[in-house]
């Protein structure tokens, strides 16, 4: 399996341990399984309240990953179909083409292959766009109900993306939805309906994940990860060419893209360049653009834009230029970017290419819908296009992914032992792996140490830096977790990472001898006493009350829809 499953499969097993002992409703703020005591719910890269974690409550983590991959591929397919068919009103066949192109995008498939499980929620983007753009009923009362329903569902989907660990991709993801909304406004008007639903769903989404967001912002004060360089192309045009190639050509056919970058600190593996939707949408756009120009010359197609629509064109252009600008390097520009909130915490901005994936597919399908050719000819284009996309994906060389060597067998065996009641999860030691010469090593599978009842000291945790350069090890050492030394135990108090002031400690501090009972509770995967600041307590209440209110509204909406269905049913007596 892909190397990053060495982070996510142990994390899924850790979440399963917590669920077995505490049930669903207790929040796993922290975990003893990694780094001598680390973060769970608060971890920006991890998600307890997610589909793959929920599936592990019934089956093993490997099966959960496979099911998640298929489920979200299907959601991406259906979401893009609905977006085209019900929001942009394209024909059924063209809607299927767009849906197929999106499902086969290189970003989703290859990120899942390499182990970036948190990116499964990328496939929700077209579904969110559909919810925010679909037409409202003519009947006034029904219009109001659906308007609020769309905002609530959009909010749930945004919140899920944050909970799943998609946070570092949220800005480009949201931009792609905004561009789709602006394109919709150009074609159909009524942009205010989209904008209100977009703002409303964003607000609801923030409320529904406010607990995690506030905790993450507290955590980032201690671990900003702002020391990494941002790579970029040497000129704007080189960056644009790099974006273009990334979007339409698989890195299997162009493996030297990193050589085009400067200011590189970390090697960007092949999976960091997988964004291709194949060259098929490009051919469709070029051919369709040529046909549309012919229609314009014959005055078969008018282009009359109001001032609002010209502003939309300008906004679309600016948003589509943004990824190119962000990936252009100059010392002054780079210094400016490293001072911006959120951007300064990233190690590269190549990932902003995801903005283009749904937009290019949307543009290609809308152009194909618009050009004046026979339905029979369009059907031929669609069939050939889908056949070519499937063939290109099937024939692409993937030796890089086949050579990945993370073995999930240990995780699966331990999962089954716990499920059958043959082992009770507990962390008793802090451990490291040694080579034959007794030297400490950091093998790919090092986070698997939780299966032996030990917490890996030299853990794989991006929060602490790719080489653990920000990890405050202090007195943590291999040995019993409850070992006493100079008034402290050999186990971290993870609440100190997030809320050091209210817990009277510093990030990386250990449980003290006086906190022995709390440490024992923590090591047994149970909630231990710690303090939260007032802001976090307020966020927790807001999160909980918002969830109750949203579920209450959805219950009312469902009951109303059921009553309306029964009234319309021809079988009702």
Secondary structure, DSSP 8 states (H G I E B T S, - for coil): --TTHHHHHHHHHHHHHHHHHH-SSS---EESSBTTSEESTT-TT--SSSHHHHHTTTS-HHHHHHHHHHHHHHHHHHHHHHIIIIIS---HHHHHHHHHHHHT-HHHHHHHHHT-GGGGGGGGHHHHHHHHHS---SSHHHHHHHHHHHHHHHHHHHHHHHHHT-GGGHHHHHHHHHHHHHHHHHHH--HHHHHHHHHHHHHHHHHHTHHHHHHHHHHHHH-----S---EESSHHHHHHHHHHHHHS-TTS-TTGGGGEES--S---GGGG-----SHHHHHHHHHHHHHHHHHHTTSS-----HHHHHHHHHHHHHHHHHHHHTB--HHHHHHHTTSTTGGG-S-SGGGGHHHHHHHHHHHHHHHHHS---HHHHHHHHHHHHHHHHHHHHHS--HHHHT-----HHHHHHHHHHHTTS------EEE-EE-TTS-EE--TTGGGGGGGTEEESS---GGG-TTSTT---TT--SEETT-EETTEEEEE-THHHH-TTTTT--TT-EEEGGGHHHHHHHHTT--------HHHHHHHHHHHHHHHHHHHHHHHHHHHHHHHHHHH-TT--
